[in-house]
Amino acid sequence: MPKKEENQGITIKKSQDFSEWYNEVVIKAELAEHSVIKGFMVVRPRGYAIWEHIQEYFDNRIKKLGVKNSYFPLLIPEKFFKKEAEHAKGFAPELAWVMDQEQREKYALRPTSETIMYDSYANWIRSWRDLPLRLNQWCNVLRWEVKQTKLFLRTREFLWQEGHCVYETEEECEKETLIYLKEYKELCEELLAVPVLEGKKTEKERFAGGKTTYTLEALMPDGKALQMGTSHNLGQNFAKAFNIKFFGKDEKEYLPWQNSWGFSTRLIGALVMMHSDDKGLVLPPRVAPTQIVIVPIYFDDKNKIIKKATEVKNMLKNYEVELDDRDGYTPGWKYNEWELKGVPLRIEIGPKDVEKKQVVLVRRDNNKKEFIKVTQLDKKVKETLEDIQNSLFNKAKKFLNSSIVEAKNWNEFVKQIKNKKLVKVFFCGNVKCEDEIKEKTDGATSRLISFEQPKKLGKCVHCSKEGKFLVIFGKAY
Amino acid sequence: MPKKEENQGITIKKSQDFSEWYNEVVIKAELAEHSVIKGFMVVRPRGYAIWEHIQEYFDNRIKKLGVKNSYFPLLIPEKFFKKEAEHAKGFAPELAWVMDQEQREKYALRPTSETIMYDSYANWIRSWRDLPLRLNQWCNVLRWEVKQTKLFLRTREFLWQEGHCVYETEEECEKETLIYLKEYKELCEELLAVPVLEGKKTEKERFAGGKTTYTLEALMPDGKALQMGTSHNLGQNFAKAFNIKFFGKDEKEYLPWQNSWGFSTRLIGALVMMHSDDKGLVLPPRVAPTQIVIVPIYFDDKNKIIKKATEVKNMLKNYEVELDDRDGYTPGWKYNEWELKGVPLRIEIGPKDVEKKQVVLVRRDNNKKEFIKVTQLDKKVKETLEDIQNSLFNKAKKFLNSSIVEAKNWNEFVKQIKNKKLVKVFFCGNVKCEDEIKEKTDGATSRLISFEQPKKLGKCVHCSKEGKFLVIFGKAY
């Protein structure tokens, strides 16, 4: 009596209604679902396991760079926000408040932790010996969004990591701000198989209170850009606001330099959009909680087949393998189920396979089927999983590359934005000009200022004033 | 120019003012500190690293038992609390509220997640095939305590894990409720070297909304008991309140059985109180973020000594080792620093040691010093760390055993409670009687109903009615 038989698969095509398709994949693959509380989500075990993979990968990486984990309060006193005016203004619309009746104080649920952390930093940092200070925290944050909820991409509460470092010199700070960006790029590309563009944000899109924001942008299959992570060089803005000072080796007092950097569970959303298909979730093997599922095919010879399947499972100790030996479900039903749930590789074992000392290997990404001798299994599984990982990345990379176009003038620009392209143009950098571009194109925003800039710059695509840099515009999540 | 030279060590003796001593150890060992927000704490990297060790140990254990991690919203709608009346009443005084202006709904910051999780469970559970469902989450919770803040022990926000399982049968539920209690006991005793007593809570101390609460209690050196973790058999109370039902194999509808179980960062507090001394933090090696510190002693031969110290460090790859090669601090200052911070083992290397191919090994727990040939190092370090772990446990166990006494009558009971003992007595189980005991003894509460009960029971130590069971009373945190 299999449950949800009739409604097992994805009912909407990716090409038909991307947004609804995405929602259905997330829910039916049991990654997450909408909470009864408006704007909130429940991250289910299959979704959370992806987050644990991301955490494990990244946590190891930053610990090697000398970053340590810590935990700061969820609540932020109202007065802290006021200390850095631009920061306060940037976050004000998204804050949720708790009132302490007894203290008559108002606290915001943290939307990010610069202010509460730097208040402590001011107490801890005394001399150059205390620097660099490199802390990170894995936690929940709240931003009271009014736009429509989208699982993993836009919810009022989400999980993230936020790194907050303090340095003696501007050079060191800038250098490491870019090192964390590089770590993010590797995480996106090597673990999640999502290719990204790197660059700097324009003044309009910069982090509230920071000096320079570096960003990674991926392009989703519907032509919308998605910000994957940001690393902010905060300059000395917060040090001034929170009175962080240190005595240098020369025993004089200085203001330190700071950065902060973060990514969130939104990465899971990117992953799902990028690789999944009309049959459901597709996961790159390196981040898949279950990498291989073994489906035994038996009639009246169950014991024999299960025994063989168990042997095969034991041969694959280096992988996350599940043996689906549930009764009451047909093999076909199980295939659909595991395809829906995004397991990268399926192994089928039936009576004939046992006889021939072989198994059937089926790839989730392209559905290719291969008969493999059991003696070759370990080698073949390794190769196949690597190949799936690489193919997913290459496919996404090809799409990204083919989606970046240049526009020589305003008309071309508008046309290419309508074509759902990432459009590379000269831009004056002016906030008002950028506002106008957004308005006239029904939402195109500057995604990044490319790291590679030509020697000779042209006129701004919109206002025709002197271009300041080459910028990529696009619509975004 | 070493910082905080004058104020480096602990200034209060453990025997003199236990509470102030504890506070000083936590702050000076840089485990945590009080936040500017009343009742909140900042967990610093050295404290958080202990939490990470606890998480890693426990997370591995429960995953082997089939538990999966997930994440549910921080906020809980007011109406959810009202569904289980006793639960609502129990937590009402400690709730902090957020108001959604737009929705006109009131949400509590989670003090525990039964209600928000079981609302989802009701949607997910359909048939016996969906059971057992075993989920856990690692998260922050808020309980708006009015009593004085105590770092790790009583703060308005703390970190914890909460496991929530659902079963087909009462037997299975009860069996696993006790399995998680056993896991907690092993965590406390094997990892933290804190011996615990196991038992059941009386009606008065039971979890609000549950059927039976099992508990682990440790005894702190000041004679106060500390609850280390609880595992609640919830019976069918929440299933009824949240309408969780399943179809059995016989296709009839049933209410399932549930448990929930949790421990928090308060374990770090227990650890610190239990083992630390007048020089500062003492940590059992298995949970110590740094297990060994190497302090080189040099005059004009720095390079030679550092080279040797580095060799020694490389020999100890299986351990968490720090080489303190900072200039400008004397070896003596460094010894104090690392003793304060609780590193279990110190290795000193000076010119004479290099000559004699030896190092000096100094234990943090008993200050014993030994000269070890470098060839013997690996073996000796292993033995010594194990011995430290065991000695700390044995010392604590001896203290616990010697602190449990029996009382034949009320006068003896009162006297032994004053003596800061755990007092074993027959008790009627009546809530009112227990309230009176608490009042008359200035705070003694029942800690647990022992698992081992005598065949013949005596009269209640307080009201002289029929005793229902043998109970351990004591003062508690």
Interface residues (C-beta under 8 A of the other chain):
Chain A: M1 K3 E33 S35 V36 I37 K38 F40 M41 V42 V43 R44 P45 Y48 A49 W51 E52 K68 N69 S70 Y71 F72 P73 L74 L75 P77 A96 W97 V98 M99 D100 E102 Q103 E105 Y107 L109 I116 D119 S120 R126 S127 R129 L135 C139 N140 L142 V146 E157 L159 R326
Chain B: M1 K3 E33 S35 V36 I37 K38 F40 M41 V42 V43 R44 P45 G47 Y48 A49 W51 E52 K68 N69 S70 Y71 F72 P73 L74 L75 P77 A96 W97 V98 M99 D100 E102 Q103 E105 Y107 L109 I116 D119 S120 R126 S127 R129 D130 L135 C139 N140 L142 V146 E157 L159 R326
